[in-house]
């Protein structure tokens, strides 16, 4: 008898340690739907998005601008010759600005050079990337 009480006590202690599943009552008053799923899907990518850019520096704003236009034209020509279509190429950013003042060597703002930046994004098939 004593042995049976110990077994029942251990059974109660162990069974409460494991999670219990919730009982769902199916009725017209219970409008709850519970779904649990776990799945991993692995697929090969279809497209690749390449992002790259160009930067040049010049002492005059017009020179930096024209150098950027010329280099951008060469880059776009090379992309088209590589078979990339126009609708797959887009400009992400284009900036022309004077360089920032460095605290250690203050100079007159008018002698700071200009930086021209241009960045593109190209979408291609993943196997072509």
VEXFI-967339 format. One record per residue: x, y, z of N, C-alpha, C in turn. Coordinates in pm, whole numbers. Each point is the difference from the previous one (the first is absolute). Example, Ala and Ser with C-alpha at 12.3 -4.5 7.8 and 13.67 -1.06 7.14 Angstrom:
// residues 2
> 1319/-569/780/-89/119/0/90/120/0
> -35/105/-72/82/119/6/-77/109/73
***
This chain:
// residues 129
> 83/-118/0/-83/118/0/87/125/0
> 101/-4/83/91/112/8/72/18/-134
> 36/-109/-62/67/0/-129/-90/64/-107
> -129/-28/2/-96/54/-95/-14/151/16
> 3/52/123/-9/144/24/123/71/-56
> 117/-59/17/123/60/-52/-4/4/-153
> -47/-108/-62/-9/-6/-147/-99/105/-50
> -115/14/65/-99/99/-41/54/142/17
> 71/25/107/58/131/25/104/35/-108
> 84/-97/-33/100/22/-106/-67/21/-136
> -104/-74/-28/-71/13/-126/-61/139/-12
> -59/50/106/-59/134/-2/108/107/-19
> 111/-16/67/109/98/-11/59/2/-140
> 20/-116/-58/60/-9/-134/-98/46/-106
> -124/-38/10/-97/35/-103/-27/150/-3
> 14/70/111/-21/145/-1/118/73/-60
> 114/-64/-14/118/64/-59/-11/8/-151
> -80/-85/-64/-15/1/-145/-118/88/-38
> 14/76/-110/-109/88/-40/-122/-80/-44
> -113/53/33/-126/-63/-35/-56/69/-124
> -59/-75/-92/-62/60/-117/-135/58/41
> -32/112/-62/-126/66/34/-114/-73/-69
> -106/-15/71/-119/-64/-57/-83/109/-65
> -32/-16/-127/-79/98/-73/-141/-54/-11
> -92/79/48/-141/-37/-6/-57/45/-134
> -57/-88/-76/-63/33/-127/-147/23/26
> -43/126/-21/-140/33/17/-29/128/-76
> -125/39/-7/-36/124/-71/45/123/76
> 25/-11/131/45/114/81/151/21/-11
> 75/-104/-28/146/9/-9/39/28/-145
> 43/123/-28/36/39/-137/150/22/-12
> 76/-87/60/145/9/-2/58/-108/-89
> 95/40/-84/72/-97/-83/146/9/41
> 59/-112/28/140/-5/40/75/-91/-95
> 106/56/-62/81/-76/-93/146/19/36
> 73/-108/6/144/6/26/70/-79/-110
> 103/64/-59/73/-68/-107/148/37/9
> 82/-90/-48/144/24/-2/54/-67/-126
> 64/83/-86/51/-55/-124/116/86/-48
> 99/-60/-61/114/73/-55/1/-22/-151
> 11/113/-74/5/-7/-145/133/59/-45
> 66/-67/-90/127/48/-54/-11/2/-151
> 21/118/-60/-7/12/-146/119/79/-51
> 34/-20/-123/107/76/-64/-54/139/-36
> 80/105/13/-47/134/-35/-17/13/-152
> -96/81/-40/-24/23/-142/68/127/-49
> 8/100/87/62/126/-41/107/41/100
> 92/81/-48/102/59/87/-4/151/-22
> 14/74/107/2/146/-9/141/45/34
> 66/59/-98/136/48/15/-4/151/22
> 77/46/97/3/143/30/146/44/-3
> 29/102/-80/137/48/-12/-4/149/-34
> 116/65/15/2/143/-25/135/51/-44
> 3/131/-21/119/69/-47/11/132/75
> 122/39/31/25/128/69/122/65/-63
> -8/130/-25/116/74/-47/9/133/75
> 120/56/3/27/125/70/68/97/-96
> -42/126/6/61/103/-84/-2/132/76
> 88/91/-41/9/129/69/-116/92/-35
> -63/-21/-115/-113/85/-41/-125/-85/-19
> -113/60/29/-128/-71/-7/-30/-50/-141
> 22/84/-101/-30/-38/-138/88/-116/-46
> 126/1/41/91/-107/-38/-45/-133/63
> -37/3/128/-48/-122/67/-127/-51/-68
> -88/91/-36/-126/-38/-67/27/-66/-135
> 81/65/-84/26/-53/-134/77/-133/5
> 92/-14/94/72/-127/14/-96/-111/42
> -94/34/86/-99/-99/43/-90/-40/-117
> -44/97/-79/-86/-30/-116/74/-91/-98
> 126/31/-30/78/-81/-94/20/-142/51
> 37/-14/128/24/-134/56/-131/-78/9
> -108/65/38/-130/-68/7/-40/-51/-137
> 25/78/-104/-31/-42/-136/78/-125/-39
> 128/-5/38/83/-118/-30/-49/-123/76
> -38/20/125/-50/-112/81/-130/-54/-59
> -93/89/-36/-127/-44/-57/20/-69/-135
> 92/51/-80/30/-63/-129/53/-141/21
> 91/-18/97/56/-133/28/-107/-95/50
> -93/48/83/-109/-86/48/-88/-45/-116
> -33/91/-90/-85/-35/-115/72/-96/-94
> 131/20/-19/77/-92/-84/8/-139/63
> -12/-6/133/1/-130/69/-136/-68/-8
> -98/65/-63/-131/-62/-19/-103/38/104
> 27/98/81/-95/41/103/-98/101/-62
> -128/-25/18/-104/85/-60/-15/130/79
> -50/102/-68/-18/132/61/-91/-5/123
> -107/-78/-7/-94/-4/113/55/-74/122
> 115/-66/-14/63/-68/114/99/90/73
> 25/120/-56/98/93/59/-75/119/57
> 31/35/123/-60/120/59/103/74/85
> -11/133/-2/88/83/82/-57/6/140
> 82/-32/98/-42/3/140/24/137/60
> 119/56/-27/30/133/53/95/72/-93
> -9/132/4/86/87/-79/20/127/81
> 127/29/34/28/118/84/124/72/-53
> -2/131/16/115/83/-30/9/99/115
> 107/-9/79/10/85/119/146/32/31
> 16/110/72/132/41/42/43/-86/118
> 128/-36/6/50/-79/112/-18/76/130
> -12/-75/108/-20/59/131/132/51/59
> -10/100/82/115/59/68/56/-100/102
> 131/-17/0/67/-85/99/43/90/115
> -36/-39/122/28/84/117/149/24/23
> 83/-97/-34/143/14/29/69/100/-92
> -53/19/-121/59/93/-96/-108/91/-58
> -42/101/71/-103/88/-56/53/77/-121
> -80/0/-106/34/75/-121/-123/79/-44
> 20/91/-92/-113/78/-53/-92/-95/-75
> -130/10/20/-95/-91/-66/11/1/-152
> 36/114/-59/4/8/-147/116/-78/-62
> 98/-43/81/109/-80/-59/-16/-151/28
> -107/-38/68/-27/-142/20/-47/-62/-132
> 48/-120/-34/-40/-63/-127/-144/-52/5
> -50/-35/-119/-135/-54/-15/7/-150/-22
> -98/-72/57/-15/-143/-21/-128/-26/-77
> 9/-82/-102/-118/-44/-76/-17/-151/25
> -120/-39/36/-31/-141/29/-115/-43/-90
> 7/-120/-49/-114/-59/-69/-2/-148/33
> -120/-51/28/-15/-140/38/-115/-60/-80
> 21/-122/-48/-100/-70/-79/-40/-131/67
> -116/-50/-43/-47/-131/40/-39/-74/-128
> 49/-124/-14/-26/-79/-119/-63/-133/43
> -112/-34/-61/-67/-128/27/28/-94/-116
> 56/-115/32/31/-101/-102/-41/-137/53
> -1/-97/-92/-26/-137/44/115/-44/90
> -30/-78/101/101/-41/98/118/-73/-65
> -27/-79/-99/109/-74/-66/92/91/-78
> -44/122/-35/81/95/-72/79/93/93
> -35/-1/126/64/92/94/146/-36/18
***
